[in-house]
């Protein structure tokens, strides 16, 4: 008989974003002296090409959609037979499957909300409303604690008028990986005192790729001496390549694809751009600020909780290319702001957004739900 608490961490692992990083970090970092930990997700996920769980601690489930009844049955069977004390599930699809699977069981369920489904434009308006209502009912009846990655998301859940406890646990990063002493290699060497702008994220419409590229055209037309590095992979890759060629942006914009060593990329740029249409609480912003790189980002969702206008970067209205240009121009006209904002951002992340802080908060939540013997 074990005195440890058995925790099952579940995520759909569809991409390599913040949601996946948080789920894997919790799995990988919970002390095994106190917890038996299992990670659940699809073994063929691209995410597991770079990070692998221990085979003895992994449950392969596809989590392919809301009506993935085989995954529901597999998770339910595992929870019952393995005496799982707590399930921490991340994201909408996995959250739906797991909470239905655990209905009627004694295990405690912690759902981590990374994004508001009402903000996702790729889903039709009616479907968004229906999915939001479903989330509300799952939160009300089949969840023991809701964890939101930003205060803005907590306000969304509070409108559901549920009695389920709601906590805010900000995403955290490994601050040591972005320290001045961390070994770095040159990613890009600037030329002719140019301003180096960077976009480091998934290449999707959510990230405002179209507006990023329009900004590139405006900067060239206004004769700004700049270079834009686009780093990442996704379904907008072909669009970006054709846009660069069509608008003859080859000298100013370079698409690098996925890069494993993000800290080396951030060390090569002056300012990070993230003109997203919606977000939860982006990891890349924390990574940029920790590397002393100021951020120009959309004033949406959890972003203004970490990016403070004219303190560690600038906030802009989404879909507003003119606002993006004006923000970039401030760094062109006052290049000393890059260092000032970078130092401020670095201190903010060190003090508030480390992975150790994030893990500690999750452990407190887990401990409050079950007695650690």
N, C-alpha and C positions, 0 to 999 in steps of 0.2 A: 504493500500500500504506500502510495506517495503522498508527501505533504505539500508537494508543489501545486501551483495553480496551472491548469491546462488551458492555454489560450490558442484559439484558431484565428489567424489573420487571413482575410479573404479579399481579393481584388480581381477584377477582370483582366488586368494587365494588357490592355489593348494598345497602349502606347508607351512612351518612355518619358512621361511627364512627371509633374510634382506629385500627383496622386499615387503613382506607382512607386516613386522614391520613398514617400512617407510610409506606405504599407510595408515595403521591403525593409526599411530601416527599423521599424518597430519589431518586425520578425527577427531581424538579425541581431538586434541590440538588447533585447530583454534578457536579463541575467538568468542563465540556465540553472543557477543555484536556487532560484525561487520559482521559476516557471518552466513548464514543458510547453514548447511552442511549435506550432505547425503552421505552414503557409499553404494556402490553397489558391490555385489558378491554373490556367491552361499551359501545359508543358511546352507547347509549340509557340508560345508567345515570343515575339522578337526581343522583349525585355530580358528574357532569360538567356539570351545569347551573350550578354555582358555580365550578368549577375545570376549566379545559380544558388538555389537553396540546397541544403543537405537533403539527399534522397530520403533519408529516414524521417525527415521533418516536412515532407512535401506531399500534398494531396492534389492529384491531377483532376481538375474539373474544368469543363469547357466554358461555362458561363456565357453561352452564346446569345442569350436573349431572355426576355421576361418569361417565355413559355418553355424554357429549357428544363423540362420536368425530370430528365435523367440526372442533371446536376443537383436539382432540389433533393431528389431521393438519395443521391450519393452523399451529399452534405449532411442530411438528416441522419442517415445511418452512421456516418462517422462520428457525429456529435454524440449520439446515443451510446454507441459501442465504446468510444474512447473517453467517455465521461468528461467532455469538454465543459469547463466552467464558464468561460467567456468567449464569445465570438466578436471580433472587431472587424467589421466589414466596411469597405471603402467604395464610394461611388454609387451611381443610380442603379445600373443593371445588377451588379453583384448584391447591392443592398436589397433589392426586390427579391431576388432568388433566395438569399440566405435567410431573410426574415420570415418569408413564407415557409421555408424548410424547417425553421426552428419553432414554428408555432406549436404551442402546447408542451414544449420541453422546458426543463428547469434551467437550462443554460441562460446566462445573461447576454444580451445583445447590445453592443455599442456600434452605432452607425456613424461613420465620419462623412460629412457632407463637404464635398470639394467645389461644387458649383451649383448655382441655382438653375434648375431645369427650365424655368420660365425665361431665362436669358439666352437659350440656345436657338438661334434663328434657323438652323437646318431642320428643326422639327416644326411641323405646322402649328399654328397658334392653338387650335383646338386640342391637338395631342399634348401640347405643352401644359395646357390647363388641366387636362385629365391626369397626366403624369404627376403634376404637382399635387392634385387632390389625393392621388394614390399614396404619394410620399407622406402626406399629412396623416392618413389613416394608419400607415405602417409605423410612423413615429408615435402615434397615439396608443396603439394596441400591442405592437410587436417589438418595441424598442425600450431598453432600459436606460439608455443615455444617448443623446444626440451630441456629437462633437462637430463644431463648425470651425473651418480654418480661417474665418474672419468674422469680425463683429457684424459686418453687413449681412452675412449669411445667417447669423444668429437672429437678427431682426426679421428676416424672412420666415424662419421657423417659428418665432414667437407669434407671428400673425396667425399661425394655425391653431393657437389657443389650446395647446396640449399641456398635460401635467408632467410629461416626461422631462427630466432634467436636461438642460441644454448648457453645454460648455463651449468655450472658445479656446482652441489650442492652435496657435499659429504654426505653420510649417517652419522647420528649422533646417539649417545646413551645417556641414562640417566646416567650421570657421578656420580650422588649421590648414585646410587645403588651399585657402586663399590668403595665407599670411605672407609677409614680405620675405620670409626665409624659405618658403616652399620653392623647390626646384622647378624652374620654368624654362621652356625652350621658346625660341622666337617663332611666332606664328605668322606675323606680317610686319614688314619693315616699312615705315612710313617714308614718303618722299616729299621733298619741297615744302616742308612745314604744313602739310595737309591735315585737315581735321578728319580723324578716322572714326566713323560711325559704325556701330555694329548691331545686327539683329541676330539673336541666338535663341532659337525656339523651334517648335514644330511648324512646318510650312503648311498652314491651313488658313482658310478664310477667317476663322475666329481671330487670328492674330493680326488682322488688318493688313495683309500682304499687299493688297491693291493700293492702299494709301501710302504704304512704305515706298513702293515703286514710283508712285506719282510724286512723292517728295523728292526722290532722286532726280527726276526730270526738272523740277522747279529749282533745285539747288544748282544744277548744271546751267540752266537758263540764266540764273542770277549770278553766274560766274563765281560760285563759292568753291574754294580749293578744298575738295573733300574726297574721301574714299569710303564706300559703304561695303562692309563685309556681311554677307548673309550666310549664316551657319545653321544647318538643320536639314531635315528631310521630311517629306510629306506629300500630300496629294496636289499641292500647288507648285511642285518643282518644275514641271513642264511649262506651266504658265509663266513662271519667273524667267525661265530660260528664253522663252519666245519674246517676252516683254523687253528684256535686256537687248536682244538682237534687233527687234523692231524699232526701238527708240535709240539705238546706237549708244548704249550705256556701258559698253565693255570697259572703257577706261576708268569709269567711276564706280561701277558695281561688279562685285565678284561673288558668285555662288560657290560655296565650298562644300556643301553637303554636310552630313553628320560628322561631328568631331567629338572624340571621346574626352579629350582634355580641354574642358571648357575654361578652366582657369588660365590656360595659356592664351586662349582666344581673347578673354576679357583683359588680359594684361597688354594686349596689342591695340586695344581701342580706347578712344577718349570718352565716348558717350554711348550708352546702350539705348536703342529705340525699341519700344514695345507698344505699337498703336492698336492694341487689341480691342475687339468689339465687346467682349466680356471676359471675365477671368474669375478665379477664386482668390488664390493668394499665390502668385507665381514664384517658383523657386529661383528662376533666372534673375529676378530683380534682387533677391537677397544675395545671390552669388556675385552679381555685378557690384552692388554697394559694398560688399565685404572686400572686393578687390579694388576698392577706391575708385570705381567707375560710376559717375553720376548717370541718372536714368531719366529719359523722356518717355512718359507712358500715358496711356489713356486714363482719364479720371473715372474709372468704373470699378464697381464691386469692392474687393479688398485692397486694390492698389493704393488708394490714398491713405490707407492705414499705415503704410510703410514709406511711400514716396511723398515727401513733404515739399510742396511747391516752393522753389527758390531756396531750399535748404540742402537737399541732397539730390535735386533734380528738378524737373518741371512736369506738371500735369497738364494734359491737353484734352479737349473735347474729342471723343471718338469720331472718326470719319472726316475730320477737319484737317485737310492738308495744309491750309494756311497757318493754322495753329502750330502744327508740327514744324513748319518752316520758321516761324517766329521764335520758337523755342530753340531750335538749332542755331539761329542767328545770334541769340544771346551769348552762346558759347564762342561763336566766331568773333563777336565784338569784344567780349570780355573773357579771354581764354583762361585768366586766373581763376574763374569760377569753377573750372574743371577740377582743380586741386582742392578748392574750398569745399565744394559739394561732395567730392570723393571722400575726403577725410571725415566729413560729417556722416555720410552714409556708412562708412566703415565702422565708426563708433556705434551707430544705431544697431547694426546687425550683431556686433560683438556682445552688446549689452542685452539684446532682446530676442535674438532669433537663432540661437545655436540648436543643434540637434539634441544635445544633452538636455537643454531646457524643455524641448518638445517631448522627449522620452519621459522625463520626470513627471510631466503633467499627465501623460497617458498612464503611467504607473499609479499615480494617485487615483485616477478614475477607476482603474481596474481594482485597486485595493478597496475602494469604497463599495464595490459591487459584490465582492466575495472575500471572506476572511482568509488571509494568507497564513497558513498554519506553519 
